[in-house]
Amino acid sequence: MTYSYDLVIRGGTVATAAETVFCDIGIRDGVIVALGSDLGNAKEVLDASGRLVLPGGVDAHCHVDQVSSTGLITADDFYSGGVSAACGGTTTIVPFAAQHRGNSLVQVVRDYEAKAAPKAFVDYAFHLIVSDPTPTVLSEELPQLIHEGHPSLKVYLTYDALRLTDKQVLDVLLVARREGAITLFHAEHHESIAWHIERLLAEGKTGPKWHPYARPEAAEREATGRACFLAEVTGAPILIVHVSAGAPLDEIRRARARGVHVLAETCPQYLVFTKEDLDKPGFEGAKWMFSPPARDHAAQEALWEGLADGTFDIFSSDHAPYRYDDPQGKKAHGEHAPFTKVPNGVPSLELRMPLLFSEGVKKGRLSLERFVALTATNPARIYGLLPRKGTIAVGADADLALWDPERTHTVTRELLHDRMDYTPFEGTQLTGWPVTTLSRGEVIWHEGEVRGAPGRGRLIHRPAHRIS
């Protein structure tokens, strides 16, 4: 018998960033080839009755198998991180190939490619981290890598081992603009943070609870404004990652009004945690340490407004999995270490989409189409993955997630699939959950069962986009 399709997903409500419709999806050779009704015969039919069928998510900010500037390595590799992503409805991840000073940027990328290839569970691309923009990096290596298919890079305005001077940033932005790449910014004012840290430690204020006081919202606001200014000087497109509050968001709005090409991202932790979460007995608050830090409820409301009104372009996890009770994790320097010695970051790869769906769509803060845009379509478009990823359309990869919009879970460590020994979201009640995930037409997560082998994920090379 001749089949028209390898798989038909039948009876679901299909949502994209543009519309929500009731239709079936025909898949052949891992690609969507038909949308409609009465699609004909298929080798396999997947019943999606009562389900939402959404594009597989694109998580464009996560730290996987990454060595930090202090030598610590994140808990998840490309297999466990990919499984965690798939179980949360995400089918493409964009982690970082992190250069440390003295390293060849090209060799860094080759090393990450070698680590990822045998383990990757979902498809992936790389952002570059540029911490040492030597003449060779600027004139040879960065242009080469952009045109090999890595047209996105990140720079830091803080951290001693990573930060660039404004002049170095200008040099990097000029190359990125000329060669067709977008530059991501970690935007915090370094000198003021160092000043706050010195004063806090001198006063004996060393525990995790003091971390937010060392990195105030004003430090993020200034650096965000400065990043926008540097982009304005060079004409380069930029994206501010992990925006935590209203003041830096207002800097982005003002820059856009001047014509600066600046995009914005926020993350799950900023919507649900406040600085009070770090004020726990002993060392416990380290579980909620990330940078920029959690703010307050007013900041959360400002972020929800930005998500709804279009100021935010993407919603990413910033998954940075450092185990709590581990010499490679939060206790790397012991449980009496000052907050300056605690690795920053929290795990959120699997919960990124369920949390935004539950808190956003189910509570009426976001439309379903806006949810799809923030979690899949916009990151795919911004980072050169569209139309292959991030949408449901003929010709796109069959990367799909079937959601039960009424399924409720209380988050526990045991529910999740990363390699962490804790989750800061423990006890959070969420409504709406991906019950089936497909990657290129292959079911890799279905009703609690992980399917698929390490190494099935593919590296995606993306086109450069020249900015005139």
Legacy VTK file of the C-alpha trace (Angstrom):
# vtk DataFile Version 3.0
C-alpha trace
ASCII
DATASET POLYDATA
POINTS 468 float
0.000 0.000 0.000
1.224 3.491 -0.855
0.916 6.053 1.911
0.570 9.767 1.355
2.172 10.588 4.713
4.426 9.022 7.282
2.322 10.587 10.026
-0.875 12.593 10.310
-1.692 14.496 13.481
-5.456 14.577 13.506
-8.097 16.477 15.435
-5.980 19.078 17.226
-6.250 22.839 17.625
-3.216 24.247 15.819
-1.747 27.546 16.998
0.918 29.722 15.417
2.065 33.239 16.206
-0.522 34.513 13.729
-3.657 32.431 14.274
-5.339 29.453 15.893
-7.206 27.007 13.656
-8.631 23.498 13.745
-6.769 21.371 11.205
-4.744 18.220 10.635
-1.019 18.087 9.908
0.563 15.793 7.335
4.217 14.874 7.796
6.631 13.206 5.388
10.380 12.681 5.830
10.365 14.773 8.992
8.823 17.832 7.296
5.306 19.287 7.355
3.890 18.773 3.872
0.168 19.449 4.337
-2.257 21.338 6.569
-5.992 20.760 6.206
-8.688 18.167 6.685
-9.254 14.703 5.195
-5.551 14.480 4.380
-5.674 10.875 3.278
-3.861 7.758 4.363
-0.801 7.656 6.578
1.476 5.011 8.040
0.608 6.340 11.470
-2.075 8.609 12.884
-1.626 10.565 16.105
-4.908 11.578 17.727
-4.694 15.153 19.026
-8.333 15.500 20.063
-8.614 17.912 22.971
-4.998 18.964 22.517
-3.320 22.157 21.404
-0.736 21.571 18.695
2.019 24.178 18.964
5.379 24.676 17.274
8.203 23.093 19.210
9.763 25.741 21.387
13.061 27.459 20.607
15.063 28.196 23.756
17.644 30.703 22.580
19.448 31.231 25.896
20.698 28.222 27.837
24.033 27.064 29.212
24.671 23.422 28.346
27.914 21.517 28.995
29.551 24.924 29.467
32.701 25.643 31.438
32.396 28.864 33.416
35.104 31.487 33.711
35.934 29.996 37.133
36.348 26.464 35.751
33.052 24.990 36.931
30.934 23.035 34.463
27.157 23.032 34.236
25.359 19.870 35.302
23.548 19.197 32.022
25.192 17.981 28.833
23.617 17.928 25.382
21.717 14.718 26.114
20.230 15.540 29.526
19.667 19.155 28.529
17.981 18.061 25.319
15.744 15.565 27.101
14.781 18.216 29.635
13.961 20.610 26.793
11.836 18.069 24.924
9.845 17.154 28.033
8.986 20.845 28.357
7.855 21.239 24.730
11.129 22.698 23.390
12.672 21.130 20.285
15.564 23.487 19.485
18.123 24.974 21.861
20.770 27.634 21.303
23.461 27.329 23.992
26.827 29.084 24.040
30.297 28.308 22.777
32.127 30.255 25.470
35.519 31.782 24.752
37.767 32.432 27.727
40.693 34.804 27.493
43.641 33.420 25.605
41.497 30.944 23.677
41.041 30.794 19.917
37.367 31.448 19.201
37.424 28.974 16.308
38.893 26.239 18.507
36.260 26.932 21.153
33.507 26.305 18.615
35.205 23.119 17.382
35.413 21.854 20.962
31.718 22.507 21.576
30.768 20.887 18.276
32.715 17.791 19.312
31.019 17.686 22.722
27.546 18.103 21.301
27.537 15.762 18.300
27.496 12.365 20.072
25.034 13.432 22.784
22.564 15.956 21.375
18.946 14.898 21.827
17.276 17.869 20.119
18.454 20.144 17.328
20.764 22.962 18.336
22.771 25.971 17.219
25.450 27.999 18.983
25.837 31.560 20.127
29.442 32.668 20.449
30.698 34.286 23.663
33.453 36.794 22.893
35.597 37.629 25.927
38.938 38.204 24.186
38.479 40.245 20.972
42.077 40.143 19.797
42.999 41.490 16.349
42.965 37.914 15.044
39.522 37.238 16.503
38.113 40.451 15.043
39.689 40.259 11.607
39.687 36.495 10.973
37.948 34.210 13.434
34.714 36.071 14.102
33.962 36.741 10.407
34.789 33.108 9.602
32.456 31.716 12.257
29.612 34.068 11.362
29.746 32.860 7.790
30.053 29.236 8.860
26.571 29.627 10.349
27.005 31.156 13.810
25.654 34.708 13.308
24.952 35.534 16.964
27.365 36.411 19.737
27.286 37.546 23.334
29.345 40.120 25.208
29.449 40.959 28.908
29.600 44.372 30.552
30.437 42.808 33.935
32.398 39.890 35.485
36.158 40.347 35.677
36.978 37.365 33.469
34.452 38.150 30.744
33.693 41.867 30.518
34.760 44.026 27.607
35.578 47.714 27.673
33.291 50.045 25.751
35.962 50.391 23.059
36.196 46.602 22.717
32.427 46.398 22.482
32.446 48.977 19.698
35.030 46.930 17.810
32.934 43.770 18.174
29.719 45.544 17.152
31.372 46.935 14.041
32.413 43.451 12.922
29.006 42.003 13.775
27.211 44.702 11.801
29.492 44.334 8.785
29.329 40.532 8.710
25.633 40.144 9.492
25.398 39.027 13.128
23.351 40.086 16.133
25.068 40.817 19.457
23.578 39.808 22.814
24.397 41.831 25.933
24.662 40.909 29.574
24.058 44.438 30.817
25.090 45.376 34.350
27.373 48.228 35.454
30.580 46.542 36.598
32.218 49.247 38.709
29.131 49.973 40.779
28.679 46.268 41.473
32.311 46.030 42.617
31.753 49.077 44.850
28.651 47.564 46.440
30.389 44.217 46.963
33.355 45.831 48.697
31.101 47.686 51.116
28.844 44.701 51.855
31.734 42.342 52.573
33.415 44.933 54.789
30.208 45.065 56.847
30.133 41.271 57.182
27.151 40.923 54.866
28.325 37.812 53.068
25.338 35.451 52.790
23.259 34.784 49.666
20.563 37.256 50.797
22.957 40.162 50.030
23.432 39.205 46.376
20.556 41.432 45.127
21.875 44.387 47.098
25.210 44.147 45.266
23.492 44.254 41.857
20.740 46.894 42.093
18.278 47.657 39.331
20.088 50.935 38.667
23.216 49.005 37.623
21.179 47.111 35.054
19.425 50.263 33.877
22.711 52.108 33.250
24.351 49.246 31.389
21.242 48.654 29.280
21.196 52.309 28.291
24.919 52.176 27.503
24.541 49.047 25.375
21.804 50.828 23.422
24.088 53.844 22.981
26.928 51.664 21.671
24.512 50.032 19.234
23.357 53.481 18.160
26.951 54.584 17.490
27.692 51.563 15.294
24.271 50.914 13.781
24.514 47.291 14.914
21.479 45.219 15.975
21.581 44.062 19.592
19.498 42.084 22.051
19.481 42.640 25.815
19.219 39.285 27.591
17.512 38.468 30.910
15.914 41.869 31.548
14.772 41.802 35.179
12.742 44.970 35.791
10.923 48.001 34.449
13.763 50.550 34.465
16.028 48.702 31.976
12.934 47.915 29.928
12.197 51.637 29.717
15.746 52.232 28.443
14.996 49.801 25.624
11.747 51.591 24.792
13.529 54.958 24.679
16.265 53.587 22.437
13.726 52.116 20.025
12.008 55.490 19.851
15.354 56.902 18.650
15.577 54.234 15.970
18.060 51.903 17.685
17.729 48.274 16.590
17.458 46.726 20.072
15.519 43.607 21.043
14.690 42.304 24.515
14.427 39.027 26.415
13.220 37.993 29.857
13.140 34.653 31.670
10.913 32.562 33.977
12.773 33.296 37.201
12.052 37.022 36.985
8.306 36.408 36.818
7.982 34.293 39.951
10.865 35.030 42.350
11.741 38.135 44.368
14.819 39.055 46.369
13.041 37.748 49.474
13.520 34.226 48.120
17.243 34.541 48.814
16.622 35.375 52.477
16.673 31.777 53.714
18.445 30.222 56.711
22.104 29.363 56.234
23.187 28.784 52.662
19.749 27.844 51.290
19.272 31.158 49.489
22.054 30.185 47.069
19.450 28.125 45.210
17.903 31.421 44.030
21.122 33.197 43.043
21.258 34.405 39.432
22.285 37.638 37.751
20.751 40.104 37.322
19.015 39.064 40.549
15.329 38.744 41.304
13.709 42.107 42.130
10.259 42.739 43.613
6.574 42.452 42.727
6.535 45.829 40.978
9.303 44.584 38.676
7.279 41.468 37.906
4.262 43.536 36.888
6.460 45.653 34.609
7.768 42.484 32.949
4.264 41.106 32.384
3.316 44.415 30.780
6.353 44.170 28.489
5.502 40.595 27.542
1.942 41.559 26.642
2.619 44.839 24.811
5.396 43.587 22.538
8.371 45.248 24.231
9.804 41.802 24.879
10.621 39.855 21.753
11.556 36.504 23.261
11.175 34.440 26.417
14.163 32.222 27.197
15.181 30.044 30.124
18.753 31.169 30.834
19.088 27.589 32.087
22.318 27.559 34.118
22.251 24.294 36.073
24.640 24.296 39.026
23.772 21.593 41.531
23.300 22.671 45.131
25.230 20.025 47.046
28.102 19.528 44.605
31.758 20.656 44.430
31.029 21.698 40.831
27.925 23.594 41.932
26.658 26.109 44.441
28.925 24.759 47.196
32.095 24.881 45.104
33.715 27.014 47.823
31.822 25.550 50.746
28.517 26.476 52.329
30.062 29.364 54.222
31.454 31.019 51.103
30.542 34.673 50.527
27.905 35.326 47.891
30.656 36.483 45.518
31.969 32.884 45.356
28.656 31.187 44.571
28.086 30.250 40.918
25.116 32.132 39.499
22.234 30.467 37.730
19.139 28.319 38.129
17.681 25.430 36.113
14.576 26.299 34.082
14.882 24.677 30.644
12.015 22.214 31.104
9.706 24.658 32.880
10.172 27.667 30.589
7.117 27.016 28.428
4.808 25.393 31.025
5.354 28.282 33.418
4.626 30.966 30.828
1.594 29.024 29.586
0.190 28.596 33.090
0.960 32.092 34.389
0.404 33.872 31.084
-2.148 32.130 28.860
-4.256 30.420 31.535
-4.419 33.576 33.677
-5.376 35.805 30.752
-2.175 37.835 30.639
-1.154 36.579 27.179
-2.963 35.278 24.127
-2.053 31.822 22.870
-0.619 33.391 19.714
1.581 35.727 21.757
2.802 32.737 23.773
3.835 30.982 20.549
5.582 34.114 19.300
7.605 34.592 22.489
8.647 30.975 22.951
9.113 29.719 19.391
8.514 31.968 16.380
10.334 35.129 17.443
13.540 33.425 18.617
13.544 31.381 15.418
13.139 34.532 13.332
15.676 36.638 15.247
18.379 33.956 15.180
17.962 32.761 11.611
16.098 29.496 12.233
12.810 30.486 10.576
11.068 29.103 8.492
12.626 25.749 9.339
11.958 26.083 13.057
9.505 27.926 15.276
6.316 27.696 13.243
3.767 25.287 11.794
3.817 25.691 8.029
4.292 23.594 4.923
8.024 23.116 4.457
8.917 23.560 8.127
10.489 20.791 10.162
7.836 18.759 11.964
8.915 20.055 15.370
5.669 20.029 17.324
4.347 19.820 20.870
0.892 18.549 21.786
-0.354 20.274 24.935
-3.081 19.264 27.342
-4.244 22.754 28.341
-5.951 21.484 31.493
-3.344 19.092 32.836
-2.110 20.248 36.239
1.235 19.472 37.843
2.821 20.494 41.098
6.509 20.957 40.340
8.880 18.629 42.160
12.479 17.709 41.594
11.355 14.188 40.649
9.036 15.497 37.924
11.895 17.003 35.921
14.523 15.466 33.650
17.632 17.604 34.117
20.586 16.465 36.240
19.953 18.834 39.093
19.536 17.926 42.763
16.956 20.673 43.330
14.515 22.955 41.541
13.853 26.485 42.781
10.301 26.072 41.447
9.515 23.261 43.939
5.827 23.308 44.888
4.724 25.618 42.052
1.346 24.578 40.629
1.095 24.799 36.842
-1.842 24.224 34.518
-1.143 23.192 30.916
1.563 20.699 29.974
3.169 19.264 26.821
2.213 15.585 26.696
3.802 14.702 23.337
6.798 16.251 21.595
7.972 15.573 18.040
11.333 16.489 16.564
11.510 16.284 12.771
8.454 14.028 12.833
9.852 11.639 15.443
8.016 11.304 18.737
10.667 11.891 21.408
8.408 12.473 24.446
4.990 10.921 24.942
2.900 10.681 28.112
5.839 10.384 30.476
8.100 8.310 28.222
11.333 9.630 26.704
12.047 8.188 23.262
15.075 8.636 21.033
18.814 8.143 21.317
21.717 10.426 22.201
23.161 12.017 19.072
19.854 12.294 17.206
19.965 16.110 17.466
21.495 18.042 14.582
23.639 21.164 14.509
21.903 23.932 12.563
24.003 26.404 10.627
22.222 29.715 10.175
22.563 32.408 7.510
24.187 35.760 8.219
21.990 38.843 7.802
23.795 41.910 6.623
22.576 45.199 8.106
22.771 48.162 5.754
LINES 1 469
468 0 1 2 3 4 5 6 7 8 9 10 11 12 13 14 15 16 17 18 19 20 21 22 23 24 25 26 27 28 29 30 31 32 33 34 35 36 37 38 39 40 41 42 43 44 45 46 47 48 49 50 51 52 53 54 55 56 57 58 59 60 61 62 63 64 65 66 67 68 69 70 71 72 73 74 75 76 77 78 79 80 81 82 83 84 85 86 87 88 89 90 91 92 93 94 95 96 97 98 99 100 101 102 103 104 105 106 107 108 109 110 111 112 113 114 115 116 117 118 119 120 121 122 123 124 125 126 127 128 129 130 131 132 133 134 135 136 137 138 139 140 141 142 143 144 145 146 147 148 149 150 151 152 153 154 155 156 157 158 159 160 161 162 163 164 165 166 167 168 169 170 171 172 173 174 175 176 177 178 179 180 181 182 183 184 185 186 187 188 189 190 191 192 193 194 195 196 197 198 199 200 201 202 203 204 205 206 207 208 209 210 211 212 213 214 215 216 217 218 219 220 221 222 223 224 225 226 227 228 229 230 231 232 233 234 235 236 237 238 239 240 241 242 243 244 245 246 247 248 249 250 251 252 253 254 255 256 257 258 259 260 261 262 263 264 265 266 267 268 269 270 271 272 273 274 275 276 277 278 279 280 281 282 283 284 285 286 287 288 289 290 291 292 293 294 295 296 297 298 299 300 301 302 303 304 305 306 307 308 309 310 311 312 313 314 315 316 317 318 319 320 321 322 323 324 325 326 327 328 329 330 331 332 333 334 335 336 337 338 339 340 341 342 343 344 345 346 347 348 349 350 351 352 353 354 355 356 357 358 359 360 361 362 363 364 365 366 367 368 369 370 371 372 373 374 375 376 377 378 379 380 381 382 383 384 385 386 387 388 389 390 391 392 393 394 395 396 397 398 399 400 401 402 403 404 405 406 407 408 409 410 411 412 413 414 415 416 417 418 419 420 421 422 423 424 425 426 427 428 429 430 431 432 433 434 435 436 437 438 439 440 441 442 443 444 445 446 447 448 449 450 451 452 453 454 455 456 457 458 459 460 461 462 463 464 465 466 467
